[in-house]
Amino acid sequence: MSQQRSLGHPQLMDLFKGKSTKNLNQFIDDKVTRLNQETWLTDGPRHTKNTLGQKHAKIIKNLNTTLSNNRQDYRTAVHLITGHCGLNKHLHNIGKSNTSACPMCGDEEETVSHFLGQCPAITQIRGQYFQDYYLSVNDIFDNQHITTIVNFANRTKRLIVPEELDQTGVT
């Protein structure tokens, strides 16, 4: 009787009766994963969902396992995934830039999608990292490891914060 009170629900006692701790933990993990998936599909940030697509769990796991020791690269990855980064579209939206145009090509708004997959000014670098010259952001995140995407962004030097640039004149 005291166990029923501690669980707060008599039906839970029947559900878990005779189960091992390992089975209980697996049941809870499965339930949390399922609820997380349902929430992801119905709610959540639009840009992040569009960027990560259906492989979001794998990409987030890779992000947390491979970039967790490098704060700068982790930050770059999160900025690209969320769209909250130093690209002109976002900066213009928050009033930090007078234009949303791409400063490298001037052809389109500088969004994450344009920067990663379509900007003609960095086509050669994109080919070196992604083995293709024009891609959708979904193709990139679906087919490239997060470290490759971050390395590409770092190579372009477009997301470097001005305070982080070497101001000494020595290269």
URWODA-V141690 format. One record per residue. N is the residue number from 1. RES is the residue in three letters. PSI is psi in degrees with one decimal (999 if undefined). Layout:
BEGIN
n & res & psi
N & RES & PSI
N & RES & PSI
END
This chain:
BEGIN
n & res & psi
1 & MET & -38.8
2 & SER & -31.0
3 & GLN & -38.3
4 & GLN & -41.8
5 & ARG & -39.3
6 & SER & -32.7
7 & LEU & -22.6
8 & GLY & -4.5
9 & HIS & 117.2
10 & PRO & -31.6
11 & GLN & -26.6
12 & LEU & -34.6
13 & MET & -45.3
14 & ASP & -39.0
15 & LEU & -39.1
16 & PHE & -3.0
17 & LYS & 127.0
18 & GLY & 3.3
19 & LYS & 145.4
20 & SER & 164.4
21 & THR & -38.6
22 & LYS & -44.3
23 & ASN & -38.6
24 & LEU & -45.0
25 & ASN & -41.0
26 & GLN & -41.7
27 & PHE & -45.8
28 & ILE & -44.6
29 & ASP & -44.9
30 & ASP & -42.2
31 & LYS & -44.7
32 & VAL & -42.9
33 & THR & -44.9
34 & ARG & -44.8
35 & LEU & -38.4
36 & ASN & -44.0
37 & GLN & -44.6
38 & GLU & -43.6
39 & THR & -42.2
40 & TRP & -41.7
41 & LEU & -30.3
42 & THR & -31.5
43 & ASP & -161.5
44 & GLY & 163.4
45 & PRO & 128.5
46 & ARG & -48.8
47 & HIS & -44.6
48 & THR & -44.0
49 & LYS & -41.8
50 & ASN & -36.6
51 & THR & -48.2
52 & LEU & -25.8
53 & GLY & -146.1
54 & GLN & -15.4
55 & LYS & 24.7
56 & HIS & -39.7
57 & ALA & -42.6
58 & LYS & -42.2
59 & ILE & -42.9
60 & ILE & -40.1
61 & LYS & -45.1
62 & ASN & -40.6
63 & LEU & -47.2
64 & ASN & -24.3
65 & THR & -33.6
66 & THR & -23.1
67 & LEU & 1.5
68 & SER & -21.5
69 & ASN & -6.2
70 & ASN & 98.1
71 & ARG & -41.7
72 & GLN & -47.4
73 & ASP & -37.9
74 & TYR & -45.2
75 & ARG & -44.1
76 & THR & -44.8
77 & ALA & -47.0
78 & VAL & -40.7
79 & HIS & -43.5
80 & LEU & -40.0
81 & ILE & -41.4
82 & THR & -20.4
83 & GLY & -0.6
84 & HIS & 80.2
85 & CYS & 179.6
86 & GLY & 32.7
87 & LEU & 149.5
88 & ASN & -31.6
89 & LYS & -49.2
90 & HIS & -44.4
91 & LEU & -38.6
92 & HIS & -40.9
93 & ASN & -33.5
94 & ILE & 9.0
95 & GLY & 19.8
96 & LYS & -2.7
97 & SER & 145.4
98 & ASN & -0.5
99 & THR & 153.7
100 & SER & 1.4
101 & ALA & 150.3
102 & CYS & 124.1
103 & PRO & -16.4
104 & MET & -36.4
105 & CYS & -26.6
106 & GLY & 3.5
107 & ASP & -38.6
108 & GLU & 176.5
109 & GLU & 141.6
110 & GLU & 84.8
111 & THR & 171.8
112 & VAL & -42.2
113 & SER & -45.2
114 & HIS & -47.5
115 & PHE & -51.0
116 & LEU & -37.6
117 & GLY & -17.2
118 & GLN & -16.0
119 & CYS & 119.5
120 & PRO & -20.8
121 & ALA & -21.3
122 & ILE & 28.8
123 & THR & -43.7
124 & GLN & -42.3
125 & ILE & -42.2
126 & ARG & -42.4
127 & GLY & -38.4
128 & GLN & -38.3
129 & TYR & -36.9
130 & PHE & 1.8
131 & GLN & 26.3
132 & ASP & 156.8
133 & TYR & -29.5
134 & TYR & 120.1
135 & LEU & 157.5
136 & SER & 157.5
137 & VAL & -33.2
138 & ASN & -41.7
139 & ASP & -40.6
140 & ILE & -51.9
141 & PHE & -28.4
142 & ASP & -31.0
143 & ASN & -6.6
144 & GLN & 146.8
145 & HIS & 149.1
146 & ILE & -32.8
147 & THR & -34.8
148 & THR & -41.6
149 & ILE & -44.6
150 & VAL & -41.3
151 & ASN & -39.5
152 & PHE & -50.2
153 & ALA & -42.6
154 & ASN & -39.7
155 & ARG & -35.2
156 & THR & -21.0
157 & LYS & 15.3
158 & ARG & -28.6
159 & LEU & 9.3
160 & ILE & 128.6
161 & VAL & 134.4
162 & PRO & -34.3
163 & GLU & -20.9
164 & GLU & -8.2
165 & LEU & 147.7
166 & ASP & 116.0
167 & GLN & 7.4
168 & THR & -17.6
169 & GLY & -6.4
170 & VAL & 128.6
171 & THR & 999
END
